Amino acid sequence: MSQIHFVGAGQMAEAIIRAAQKRGAVSASQITLADIDDGRIATLRDRYQLTSALNDSEALAAADYIVIGVRPQDDIDGVARHICQYASPQATVISIIAGVTLERLGAQFGTTRPIVRTIPNTLTDTGFGYSGVVFNAHVKPEPLMPFLESFGKVMLLEERLIDIFTGFAVAGVNYVYYFIESLTDAGVLSGLSRPQASKVVWENLIGGVEMLKTSGLHPRQLMDINNSPAGVGINGLYELNNSDFAAGLQRSVMTAVRRTTELSGSKPA
């Protein structure tokens, strides 16, 4: 098992630690933390029973993997200099910083260092959802994959797609939550209690996804099976089509993708 050092102990770093521990990819003794907020480190050490007594420089020297979870606007150059001062040249840097490219990370951490760029999904606790992952040429994926897969499924990408992935896949759960809220409200508006409507929506959502997976059919084919001529369902879909729902959803995704590329300074693929 490898030593993993987290530089930045924010919410996403905590979510990764929680999921990786839960799935047995890493133990409490293998995790070390660094953060500008000593209170935050103390909180996480207590919450996840982290037992390492190494100080920051010792933890960096011992680390096989270094997860960089600082903000894009932070002093990333200073963080890189500090890490390079103590860490082994063979230690793999795993960046979860949005908008910072492999090229920039290579310039900061060394062009021969193994570097991973990943955008984790916020569904870390569930084991569902994809993290977008890009490796540079020096990464050995096999020993690293159990850790990456402990906080979600892994989708290996060309780096030119990482911003699109962020705006579509990582932000995408927002649309699912919004849809669930709206459909549940419709059930309440129609006369069901909120607990009743919530249960119906959740089961329809889970069951619909399972039907798509097991049948291999296109969503439109399943809708055709579910709707009789002039029936209840097709009348409901007709009204939904008139609401511009599909185009509105697609515009929302494209706006999120554009915003991601603006923040990263890149251009859409």
Secondary structure by P-SEA (a helix, b strand, c coil): cbbbbbccccaaaaaaaaaaaaaccccccccccccccaaaaaaaaaaacccccccaaaaaaaccbbbbbcccccaaaaaaaaaaacccccbbbbbccccccaaaaaaacccccbbbbbbcccccccccbbbbbbbcccccccccccccccccbbbbbcccaaaaaaacccaaaaaaaaaaaaaaaaaaaacccaaaaaaaaaaaaaaaaaaaaaacccaaaaaaaacccccaaaaaaaaaaaaaaaaaaaaaaaaaaaaaaaaaccccc
